[in-house]
Amino acid sequence: MARPYTGKHSFRIIEREKNGTIYVFEQESWYDQSTKNTKYKHVLKGIRDPQTGEIKPTRPKSKKKAPSDVPVTVEITFNAMLEIIKIVSEISGVGAEVLAALPNDRGIAEKILTLAWYIFSNDGCTWPGVENWSNRYLKLLPYSYNAITEDIYQDLFRYIGSHPEISLSIFKHRAMNFGSGELLAWDSADHPCGSEGVTDGAVIVNKSNQPERCTKVLYLYSVTSRQLIAYQKLPGNIADVSTTTFAIQLVKMLNLQYPEVLQDNGYYSEGNIGEMLHEKIHFIIRVKATNALVSSLVKECYDNLYSGSMDNIIYIAPEYSGIAKCIEASFPYKRKYASSKKNLKAGDTEWISAKLKVFIYYSSYQKGKDDHEFRKRFAEVREDLLAGAYLNNESKQFAEQYFDTGKKPDGTIVVTPKRQEVKETFKYNGFLVLLADKESDRNNALAKYRMREKIEENIKGHKSHSGGDTSKTGDSDDFFDGELLVEFLGNSMRESFWSKIRAMKAELGVCNGEIEHDATANLKLEDSLKNWIRKKSFTNILHTFQTTELLRVSDKVHTYKLKKPITARNKLFLKKMGIAFE
């Protein structure tokens, strides 16, 4: 007969020796009625001391670390703003051009690109902020080894400036994308340089009538592709009209084939026309309506245009009426080399004959704006003359043209307007006169020139967008040249970004025949994005995506991936830019 089941557990101490060490276990045993087997459980109690017989613990029991003792790391693995910048760097060609210009020095190339990214994304922030910016996004930047400190970027600027072949190589790579016969513009901007170490600096009177040490920077700009091609630093006291010869030399050096140059009247002179004719550079250049070369033609067309006849309307710009005329004239060219065939020596003046088109336009809308600006300027200069205030060169020329000044016996200043000069100015306000050697269509000529007006605004805006409207901290020409190159690259990226935005807006909300795209919900979302873009500035658009990130959080025990929320509209913007936020 089997023993009755009691359900009791029995305990006993057992010892096991391993490698000379005696381990003491407590053995628990019991009978499992379901399996009809005896089961065992062993718990290690410690090690028996062979001398004293005392049981000692094998090791102290580890304590669980408090959460504060566990090191936590956070790493940004994706940032939407930097992804946008990366795409723009590729579209503009800046990334490829810098790497191609420095094939044997990738570290320098990556630093240049990182600084160009910074100046592009921060819209005029000063250089000391680059250290914190590069430290935050370190692993996602072209230069990802360490943050760019003040010492690093200052040494980089001096290195670039002392190696002019770097900027020249970049310009040549940019010029390779310039097609034959493209529209080209050049314009200049005064950059404050502050330091006496910048040898091209010259003291000029700025628009606030304050003396300021500046240098002039001449920009070459492709109107067709809306891209900066090159720049050159010139002395700050050089007039715009005197920069044309140098700009033509830069065009030749970059091997730009047969461009058509668009210029305003600040660059007009008969000598510049002769220079471009000799170099076979086509042009459309604005001249004053009172210029001796075209004044007779303007008077001939005056009544017809001023009457508002619809026969002469310009359909691409309905606010303008226009008439095309033709003239033949000779222009001087100062020879750089002797010519035995023409029996001319170097330095002699050669007269080049040419048949040119004269396009005369009138806009009553523009006349209203011109009249308003003239009245405002007239009042400002008159007030300064009466107060005996200091006048810059531009104000002096205006005063000499429109005022007679004198003094009464008691010393009171007398300012009398030159009524005939003022009347003549009001008469020709609203007129636009263009001179061209190649273009023959009045609609195309105006369309091209108005494109140049937009480019001029962009070039003038480059200073503020790159921090160029503040005095440079550099102590030498080398430093200044290096800083200019990085600003130039950042502004080239800016132009490409706006071109991308313009193309995006043109497509948003427009049916294209695809069922999924033309769905009402999608068109409504695209329309929302278009309106959002219209209301946002360049900086607002970029910085909207500054916090759109993917994060990797690790505490050496677990790793988590965090994806920050994003609106459907912003997600659509990234998709249109070619970026998937996954």
HELIX and SHEET records of a PDB file:
HELIX    1   1 PRO A   67  ASP A   69  5                                   3    
HELIX    2   2 ALA A   80  SER A   92  1                                  13    
HELIX    3   3 VAL A   94  ALA A  101  1                                   8    
HELIX    4   4 ARG A  106  ASN A  122  1                                  17    
HELIX    5   5 TRP A  127  GLY A  129  5                                   3    
HELIX    6   6 VAL A  130  ARG A  136  1                                   7    
HELIX    7   7 LEU A  138  LEU A  140  5                                   3    
HELIX    8   8 GLU A  150  SER A  162  1                                  13    
HELIX    9   9 PRO A  164  ALA A  175  1                                  12    
HELIX   10  10 ASP A  240  THR A  243  5                                   4    
HELIX   11  11 THR A  244  MET A  253  1                                  10    
HELIX   12  12 ASN A  265  TYR A  267  5                                   3    
HELIX   13  13 GLU A  270  HIS A  278  1                                   9    
HELIX   14  14 SER A  295  TYR A  306  1                                  12    
HELIX   15  15 MET A  310  ASN A  312  5                                   3    
HELIX   16  16 SER A  364  ALA A  387  1                                  24    
HELIX   17  17 ASN A  393  TYR A  402  1                                  10    
HELIX   18  18 ARG A  419  TYR A  428  1                                  10    
HELIX   19  19 ARG A  442  HIS A  465  1                                  24    
HELIX   20  20 ASP A  477  GLU A  507  1                                  31    
HELIX   21  21 THR A  520  LYS A  535  1                                  16    
HELIX   22  22 PHE A  538  THR A  544  1                                   7    
HELIX   23  23 ALA A  568  LYS A  576  1                                   9    
SHEET    1   A 4 HIS A   9  LYS A  18  0                                        
SHEET    2   A 4 THR A  21  ASP A  32 -1                                        
SHEET    3   A 4 ASN A  37  ARG A  48 -1                                        
SHEET    4   A 4 ILE A  55  LYS A  56 -1                                        
SHEET    1   B 3 THR A  73  ASN A  79  0                                        
SHEET    2   B 3 GLU A 549  SER A 554 -1                                        
SHEET    3   B 3 THR A 559  LYS A 563 -1                                        
SHEET    1   C 8 ALA A 202  VAL A 205  0                                        
SHEET    2   C 8 PRO A 211  SER A 222 -1                                        
SHEET    3   C 8 LEU A 183  PRO A 192 -1                                        
SHEET    4   C 8 GLU A 260  GLN A 263  1                                        
SHEET    5   C 8 HIS A 282  VAL A 287  1                                        
SHEET    6   C 8 PHE A 431  ALA A 436 -1                                        
SHEET    7   C 8 THR A 349  TYR A 362 -1                                        
SHEET    8   C 8 SER A 321  LYS A 334 -1                                        
SHEET    1   D 3 ALA A 202  VAL A 205  0                                        
SHEET    2   D 3 PRO A 211  SER A 222 -1                                        
SHEET    3   D 3 GLN A 227  PRO A 235 -1                                        
SHEET    1   E 2 PHE A 403  LYS A 407  0                                        
SHEET    2   E 2 ILE A 413  PRO A 417 -1                                        
END                                                                             
